[in-house]
């Protein structure tokens, strides 16, 4: 039984270290998540979780910009130029974007 207790203590210590590291993150990484269903964050739950873990692994706090893919399309420049330019501005301000 003492071995099991040691394993649990080690697990909890590692968990606390991870939580403390996550809370203490100062630097941020901005990632643009472009998609059709950006209003429904559950549609991208696994992507969001993966990005969160990746940011933590490189000691960064994740900031996600949700961008509707249609807002980036050429026809939106005529239909709603403000929305079009805001979407592109948001995309260009992020570090994680297509090259």
N, C-alpha and C positions, 0 to 999 in steps of 0.2 A: 503493500500500500504506500509506503513512503516514496517509491519511485513514481507512482502516479501523481502524487502531490507535487513532486519536483517538476514533472512534465507540465502540470497545470500552471505552476508558478512561472516557469520559463515562458510558456505561451502567453500568459497575462502580461509579463514584463515586455515581451516583444510587441504585443498589441498596444500597450501604453506608449511605448517608444514611437510606434507608427502614428498613433493619435496625436501625440505631442508634436511630432514633426509636421503633421498635416495642419495643425492649428498655428504653428509658428511660421508658416511660409510667408515670405515678404515679396518675393519676385512673382510676377504674373506672366502667363502665356495666354495670348488671345487667339482663339481658334474660330474660324468661320465654319458654321455648319449650314451648308446650302442644300435645300431639299424642297420637295413639293408639300410636305406635311409638317412644316416647322411650327405651326400653331399647336400641333399635337406632339408634345415632347415624348410621350410614351412610345410613339412610332420610332423613336431613335434611342430608346433606353439603353440598348446594348452598346451603341456607339458612344453615347454620353458616358457610360460607365467605363468603357475602355479608355476614352480620352482622359477621364478623371484619374484613372490609375497610371496612365502614361505620364501625365503632368506631375503626379506625386513622385514617380520614379526619378524624374529629373529635377526634383525639388522646386516645383513651380505650382502656383495656385492657378487653377483653370478659370478662364473667363470665356464663355461661349457667346458668339454672336449668331443668332438664328436669322438666316436670310432666305426668303422665299425665292426659289429658282426663277420663277416667272418674272420677278422684279429685275432680274439681270438681263433679260432678253431684249433684243433690239426693238421690238414693237412697243415695249413699255416706254421707250424714250419719247415716243409720240403720244401714247395714251396717257401717261402720268410721269412727266419728266422729273418731278421732285422725288417720287418714289424710286425711279430708276437711278438717279444720281445718289440718293441716300443709300440704296442697296450697294452700289459700287464703292461708295466711300467706306461703308462698314466693312466690306470685303477687303479693301486695300489697307485698312488700318490693322488688320490681324496679321500675326506672324505665321499662322498655319493656313495656307491657301494654296491653290494650284499654281504651279510655276509655268 
